[in-house]
Amino acid sequence: MGSTKHSNANELEGLVKLLNQNWHWSACAFGEEEAKRMARAIELNGHCRQGFFVSNLYFADGQEAQSNTDLVLSTTEAT
């Protein structure tokens, strides 16, 4: 069995610093920390890909989302 890796929202800041300031960039994430990762990308002036309903069915609090729209709205409300 393979291990599951989790991203750290703080790592995103270091990566963004390496980019040309004129570039547009995006982030995506999966799993229980997805909303936090997307909120951090927005805070850092990036774009995010939210609503992978096939990969994530739950909000950060563990409640089940009913649609992609629910996941996208949760991200916009978190920022």
ZAMAR-436427 format. One record per atom (N, C-alpha, C, CB): atom name; x, y, z. Coordinates in steps of 0.02 Angstrom, whole numbers, plus 50000, padded with zeros to 5 digits. Glycine has a CB too. Example, Ala and Ser with C-alpha at 12.3 -4.5 7.8 and 13.67 -1.06 7.14 Angstrom:
BEGIN
N:50660:49716:50390
CA:50615:49775:50390
C:50660:49835:50390
CB:50565:49776:50452
N:50642:49888:50354
CA:50684:49947:50357
C:50645:50002:50394
CB:50704:49970:50286
This chain:
BEGIN
N:50041:49941:50000
CA:50000:50000:50000
C:50043:50062:50000
CB:49954:50000:50059
N:50026:50109:49958
CA:50062:50172:49955
C:50040:50219:50011
CB:50052:50205:49888
N:50079:50269:50022
CA:50063:50318:50073
C:50024:50376:50042
CB:50126:50344:50108
N:49985:50409:50082
CA:49949:50468:50060
C:49989:50530:50079
CB:49878:50471:50091
N:49998:50575:50033
CA:50035:50636:50047
C:49986:50694:50053
CB:50088:50650:49992
N:50000:50738:50099
CA:49958:50797:50109
C:49999:50859:50094
CB:49931:50799:50181
N:49967:50906:50062
CA:50002:50969:50047
C:49998:51015:50107
CB:49971:51003:49985
N:50043:51061:50109
CA:50046:51111:50162
C:50034:51179:50129
CB:50115:51109:50200
N:49981:51213:50150
CA:49964:51278:50120
C:50021:51328:50125
CB:49902:51306:50153
N:50063:51322:50175
CA:50119:51368:50183
C:50173:51358:50130
CB:50149:51361:50252
N:50177:51298:50102
CA:50226:51285:50049
C:50210:51324:49986
CB:50228:51210:50034
N:50147:51340:49976
CA:50127:51375:49916
C:50160:51444:49911
CB:50051:51383:49915
N:50166:51478:49967
CA:50196:51544:49968
C:50268:51543:49942
CB:50195:51573:50038
N:50306:51494:49962
CA:50375:51487:49939
C:50379:51475:49864
CB:50410:51431:49975
N:50333:51436:49838
CA:50332:51422:49767
C:50312:51484:49727
CB:50284:51364:49751
N:50264:51521:49752
CA:50241:51581:49718
C:50296:51633:49713
CB:50180:51611:49754
N:50338:51637:49764
CA:50394:51684:49763
C:50443:51671:49706
CB:50431:51682:49829
N:50444:51610:49682
CA:50489:51592:49627
C:50462:51613:49558
CB:50501:51518:49628
N:50399:51631:49555
CA:50367:51648:49492
C:50380:51721:49472
CB:50293:51635:49495
N:50380:51734:49408
CA:50382:51802:49382
C:50318:51836:49406
CB:50389:51803:49304
N:50323:51896:49433
CA:50265:51931:49460
C:50212:51946:49408
CB:50287:51995:49493
N:50230:51945:49344
CA:50182:51958:49291
C:50143:51896:49269
CB:50217:51987:49232
N:50162:51839:49294
CA:50129:51777:49274
C:50063:51767:49312
CB:50175:51717:49287
N:50016:51737:49278
CA:49955:51714:49309
C:49966:51641:49327
CB:49891:51723:49262
N:49943:51620:49385
CA:49953:51551:49406
C:49890:51525:49441
CB:50014:51546:49454
N:49887:51460:49444
CA:49829:51426:49475
C:49853:51370:49520
CB:49781:51398:49421
N:49809:51350:49564
CA:49822:51293:49608
C:49760:51249:49611
CB:49843:51317:49679
N:49771:51187:49626
CA:49715:51142:49640
C:49736:51097:49697
CB:49694:51100:49576
N:49688:51069:49731
CA:49702:51024:49788
C:49645:50975:49794
CB:49712:51065:49854
N:49656:50923:49831
CA:49606:50872:49841
C:49603:50852:49915
CB:49621:50810:49797
N:49546:50830:49936
CA:49539:50802:50003
C:49516:50851:50055
CB:49604:50774:50024
N:49525:50832:50117
CA:49496:50869:50173
C:49524:50939:50182
CB:49508:50830:50236
N:49583:50953:50157
CA:49613:51019:50164
C:49603:51062:50100
CB:49687:51013:50179
N:49562:51037:50054
CA:49554:51071:49990
C:49533:51144:49996
CB:49502:51033:49949
N:49483:51157:50037
CA:49457:51226:50044
C:49511:51273:50072
CB:49396:51227:50091
N:49550:51249:50119
CA:49604:51290:50147
C:49657:51306:50095
CB:49636:51255:50207
N:49673:51256:50054
CA:49724:51266:50002
C:49699:51316:49950
CB:49741:51199:49967
N:49637:51311:49931
CA:49609:51357:49881
C:49605:51428:49909
CB:49540:51334:49859
N:49586:51435:49972
CA:49584:51501:50004
C:49653:51532:50006
CB:49554:51496:50075
N:49704:51492:50020
CA:49773:51517:50022
C:49795:51540:49953
CB:49821:51463:50050
N:49778:51503:49901
CA:49796:51522:49833
C:49765:51590:49817
CB:49773:51469:49782
N:49703:51600:49836
CA:49670:51664:49822
C:49703:51720:49862
CB:49595:51660:49840
N:49721:51707:49925
CA:49755:51757:49966
C:49821:51779:49934
CB:49768:51730:50037
N:49853:51734:49899
CA:49917:51748:49867
C:49909:51774:49795
CB:49961:51685:49866
N:49847:51796:49779
CA:49831:51824:49713
C:49834:51774:49656
CB:49878:51880:49698
N:49823:51712:49672
CA:49820:51661:49620
C:49748:51643:49602
CB:49857:51598:49643
N:49742:51598:49558
CA:49678:51571:49537
C:49674:51500:49565
CB:49668:51572:49459
N:49613:51475:49570
CA:49608:51406:49595
C:49558:51366:49553
CB:49586:51406:49668
N:49569:51302:49553
CA:49525:51255:49519
C:49487:51218:49573
CB:49564:51206:49471
N:49426:51237:49582
CA:49384:51207:49635
C:49326:51171:49602
CB:49358:51262:49684
N:49302:51120:49635
CA:49242:51086:49611
C:49256:51021:49576
CB:49205:51130:49566
N:49309:50986:49595
CA:49323:50920:49568
C:49277:50870:49605
CB:49398:50900:49576
N:49214:50871:49589
CA:49167:50830:49626
C:49183:50756:49622
CB:49097:50842:49600
N:49218:50735:49570
CA:49236:50665:49565
C:49292:50647:49614
CB:49258:50649:49494
N:49329:50696:49639
CA:49385:50684:49684
C:49371:50703:49756
CB:49445:50720:49660
N:49324:50748:49766
CA:49309:50772:49834
C:49234:50781:49841
CB:49347:50837:49849
N:49205:50746:49887
CA:49133:50750:49898
C:49115:50787:49962
CB:49103:50681:49900
N:49166:50810:50000
CA:49153:50836:50067
C:49180:50906:50078
CB:49182:50789:50118
N:49145:50943:50119
CA:49169:51008:50142
C:49222:50998:50195
CB:49110:51051:50169
N:49257:51051:50213
CA:49310:51047:50263
C:49284:51021:50330
CB:49342:51115:50273
N:49221:51034:50346
CA:49193:51011:50410
C:49168:50939:50408
CB:49137:51057:50431
N:49177:50905:50351
CA:49158:50836:50345
C:49088:50824:50318
CB:49163:50804:50411
N:49049:50876:50309
CA:48982:50868:50281
C:48988:50853:50206
CB:48939:50931:50292
N:48942:50813:50181
CA:48943:50794:50111
C:48914:50850:50068
CB:48904:50729:50100
N:48950:50867:50015
CA:48925:50917:49966
C:48875:50883:49920
CB:48984:50948:49925
N:48827:50922:49897
CA:48776:50895:49852
C:48794:50906:49778
CB:48709:50925:49867
N:48841:50952:49765
CA:48859:50968:49696
C:48926:51005:49693
CB:48804:51009:49663
N:48952:51012:49632
CA:49011:51054:49622
C:48998:51126:49643
CB:49033:51052:49548
N:48937:51149:49630
CA:48919:51217:49648
C:48928:51229:49723
CB:48847:51232:49628
N:48909:51180:49763
CA:48918:51186:49836
C:48992:51194:49854
CB:48889:51124:49871
N:49036:51157:49821
CA:49108:51161:49835
C:49136:51228:49814
CB:49145:51104:49800
N:49115:51253:49756
CA:49139:51318:49733
C:49115:51373:49780
CB:49115:51331:49660
N:49051:51371:49799
CA:49025:51421:49845
C:49062:51420:49912
CB:48951:51411:49857
N:49080:51361:49936
CA:49115:51358:50000
C:49183:51392:49996
CB:49123:51284:50022
N:49215:51388:49938
CA:49280:51421:49929
C:49271:51496:49927
CB:49314:51397:49865
N:49220:51520:49891
CA:49210:51592:49887
C:49191:51621:49954
CB:49156:51608:49835
N:49155:51583:49994
CA:49136:51606:50060
C:49194:51606:50109
CB:49080:51563:50088
N:49245:51565:50096
CA:49303:51560:50141
C:49353:51617:50130
CB:49338:51493:50130
N:49345:51654:50076
CA:49394:51707:50061
C:49366:51776:50076
CB:49415:51703:49988
